[in-house]
Amino acid sequence: MSGNAAALLEVRDIVIRFGGVTAVGGVSFDVGRHQICGLIGPNGAGKTSLFNCISGFYRPSEGQISLEGQKISDLPRHRMMGLGIGRTFQNLALFRSMTVRQNVLAGAHCQGRAGFLAAALRLASSTREAREAEERARALLALLDLEQFAEIPVAGLPFGWQKRVELARALISRPKLLLLDEPAGGLNHGEVDALAELFHDIRRNFELSILLVEHHMNLVMRVSDKVVALNFGKKIADGTPAEVRATPEVISAYLGEQAHAA
Amino acid sequence: MSELSEAPPSLRSATVRPAPGIPPALLWALGAVALLLPLFMAESFTLFQLTTAAIYAIAILGLNIITGYNGQISLGHGAFYAVGAYVGAIMLDKLNLPYWSTLPAAAVICGILGWGIGRPALRLGGLYLALTTFSLAVAVPQILKYRGIEEWTGGVQGVLVTKPDAPFGLPLNPDQYLYVLTVLLALGVFILARNLMASRLGRAIVAIRDHALAAEAMGMNIANIKTATFAISAAITGLAGALSALAVEFVSPDSFQASLSITLFVGMVVGGVASIFGAVFGGLFVVFMPNIAEGLSKSAPGVIYGIILIAFLFLLPGGVAGLLRRLGARLRR
């Protein structure tokens, strides 16, 4: 894939410590434009800590993260979406009292400018924005086959569909980088297959990069252009799925452990 | 807080949808007749009670925006009501300003006050916020008695004001005029609130209540939105306070005891948490239910009131607004 010059996301020498424990001990990697990058590793490898750091929910103890050359690792969390980083959550984080459509619209928050007064008085600036957001929401609901659920309270949907709502909510603001935290977690076989296809559709339609943390090896190897493997907070492999799969450290650390578990 | 953030299934749609089969124009006409009827039917005391109910409805709407929609429990909104009332009374009695100017002034001053108090207080959240705001409700009556500002507030004596006369030679006595003014203002505030709650920022207000972390990931600046919501909420309740000064024609520290904040809270829950229209029923409940309770038992109206309240909460878990919503849903099916 594209070299470093075209990298969208640059992760440099990230160290994350919790008290005395070092969860991530100096990890660097890039995610290129329009690239799908899988982040893998056995439990406790530091994937989730790193993921939370990239999404702005943790501050790294050392190192820095930049998006298109702009340092983002010291910005407040609510700035991330505006800069073009959308995310989903491992254990669903939807707005439970809202309908599917309202959830998706909530994702468009940072594209709006109209303030409280404009909203209360329904000034043109506010209604125009609202119309545009509605339009985008409609398109996304169609793309993700969510139209028939649009007016249903999101809490009433099956788990797999709720995950799709999260995806739509993250996509409506047209992010440059989509962070997916275990998108296949809790899904059945058929749903995982559909997901792999969906990721490729999304990349094509939205021209974005995807970074996914995932336990489901089969899915990661199938959809990723590039895979980064972690173990004990260190990077042990970084390359194409085939390369990573062939790395001895990965086999012993990750696949070996799975073999033991099985 | 956590209970509130999960409980109400009530804001499935933030707008009031007319029942199917009834054209909206007819609903509006019926509503207008219902609102104007008391002018011709009611005696002046009943009219005063209805005016008070409409004022409480505005105050409860204000509380509902921060507590119902945003999930930030305030047990101190009576304080903003009191400040609004005093701002109105002082402007009228000490500064001889026209009565209509007191209404926006009270809203703006309470909004600024709400912003200033909300900024630090909203960091607390949950039960701590509830107690902080409650301490506000406890402190305000005593602050109003403070000697240093007696010249303005009238100390324990309070301030007397008079109801405005109807303008443009309208054939209404002051009681009737104030009723009309209050109802029109309430209508305006309710429409503005409904617009706001149906907008991008309204969604953000609710999103923060439902899942703060996800709201932040969607780019919502939680501290700013919470503070602005608190300010708006305080401004609306302050406006209601200024109206109450005109309706009661008197403000004094004893009119704004801490129990007032609880009354507003009761009205919010009975009417419907996170419901715009519910505030109307909340206002009617807190004005008329104590009288009904007293009619049932002269010696223990508090007990009766308590029983009625519990029965309400038991039978109507989503408040009156929740009941109407369920009925509407059944009609549509």
HADDOCK unambig.tbl for C-alpha pairs under 7 A between the chains (distance, minus, plus):
assign (segid A and resid 77 and name CA) (segid B and resid 216 and name CA) 6.31 0.50 0.50
assign (segid A and resid 77 and name CA) (segid B and resid 217 and name CA) 6.55 0.50 0.50
assign (segid A and resid 78 and name CA) (segid B and resid 216 and name CA) 4.75 0.50 0.50
assign (segid A and resid 78 and name CA) (segid B and resid 217 and name CA) 5.75 0.50 0.50
assign (segid A and resid 78 and name CA) (segid B and resid 218 and name CA) 6.87 0.50 0.50
assign (segid A and resid 78 and name CA) (segid B and resid 219 and name CA) 4.16 0.50 0.50
assign (segid A and resid 78 and name CA) (segid B and resid 220 and name CA) 5.63 0.50 0.50
assign (segid A and resid 78 and name CA) (segid B and resid 221 and name CA) 5.69 0.50 0.50
assign (segid A and resid 79 and name CA) (segid B and resid 219 and name CA) 5.77 0.50 0.50
assign (segid A and resid 80 and name CA) (segid B and resid 219 and name CA) 6.66 0.50 0.50
assign (segid A and resid 81 and name CA) (segid B and resid 217 and name CA) 6.40 0.50 0.50
assign (segid A and resid 81 and name CA) (segid B and resid 218 and name CA) 5.84 0.50 0.50
assign (segid A and resid 81 and name CA) (segid B and resid 219 and name CA) 5.16 0.50 0.50
assign (segid A and resid 82 and name CA) (segid B and resid 219 and name CA) 6.27 0.50 0.50
assign (segid A and resid 93 and name CA) (segid B and resid 211 and name CA) 6.65 0.50 0.50
assign (segid A and resid 93 and name CA) (segid B and resid 214 and name CA) 5.80 0.50 0.50
assign (segid A and resid 94 and name CA) (segid B and resid 211 and name CA) 7.00 0.50 0.50
assign (segid A and resid 95 and name CA) (segid B and resid 207 and name CA) 5.70 0.50 0.50
assign (segid A and resid 95 and name CA) (segid B and resid 210 and name CA) 5.13 0.50 0.50
assign (segid A and resid 95 and name CA) (segid B and resid 211 and name CA) 5.98 0.50 0.50
assign (segid A and resid 96 and name CA) (segid B and resid 210 and name CA) 6.24 0.50 0.50
assign (segid A and resid 97 and name CA) (segid B and resid 9 and name CA) 5.62 0.50 0.50
assign (segid A and resid 97 and name CA) (segid B and resid 11 and name CA) 6.42 0.50 0.50
assign (segid A and resid 97 and name CA) (segid B and resid 12 and name CA) 6.15 0.50 0.50
assign (segid A and resid 97 and name CA) (segid B and resid 210 and name CA) 6.95 0.50 0.50
assign (segid A and resid 98 and name CA) (segid B and resid 11 and name CA) 6.88 0.50 0.50
assign (segid A and resid 98 and name CA) (segid B and resid 12 and name CA) 5.38 0.50 0.50
assign (segid A and resid 99 and name CA) (segid B and resid 12 and name CA) 6.19 0.50 0.50
assign (segid A and resid 106 and name CA) (segid B and resid 203 and name CA) 6.28 0.50 0.50
assign (segid A and resid 106 and name CA) (segid B and resid 204 and name CA) 6.77 0.50 0.50
assign (segid A and resid 107 and name CA) (segid B and resid 218 and name CA) 5.34 0.50 0.50
assign (segid A and resid 109 and name CA) (segid B and resid 200 and name CA) 6.30 0.50 0.50
assign (segid A and resid 109 and name CA) (segid B and resid 218 and name CA) 6.54 0.50 0.50
assign (segid A and resid 109 and name CA) (segid B and resid 219 and name CA) 6.58 0.50 0.50
assign (segid A and resid 109 and name CA) (segid B and resid 220 and name CA) 6.87 0.50 0.50
assign (segid A and resid 110 and name CA) (segid B and resid 219 and name CA) 5.47 0.50 0.50
assign (segid A and resid 116 and name CA) (segid B and resid 196 and name CA) 6.82 0.50 0.50
assign (segid A and resid 116 and name CA) (segid B and resid 201 and name CA) 6.80 0.50 0.50
assign (segid A and resid 119 and name CA) (segid B and resid 195 and name CA) 6.32 0.50 0.50
assign (segid A and resid 119 and name CA) (segid B and resid 196 and name CA) 5.13 0.50 0.50
assign (segid A and resid 119 and name CA) (segid B and resid 199 and name CA) 5.97 0.50 0.50
assign (segid A and resid 120 and name CA) (segid B and resid 192 and name CA) 4.66 0.50 0.50
assign (segid A and resid 120 and name CA) (segid B and resid 193 and name CA) 6.32 0.50 0.50
assign (segid A and resid 120 and name CA) (segid B and resid 195 and name CA) 4.94 0.50 0.50
assign (segid A and resid 120 and name CA) (segid B and resid 196 and name CA) 4.41 0.50 0.50
assign (segid A and resid 121 and name CA) (segid B and resid 192 and name CA) 6.26 0.50 0.50
assign (segid A and resid 122 and name CA) (segid B and resid 195 and name CA) 6.69 0.50 0.50
assign (segid A and resid 153 and name CA) (segid B and resid 12 and name CA) 6.60 0.50 0.50
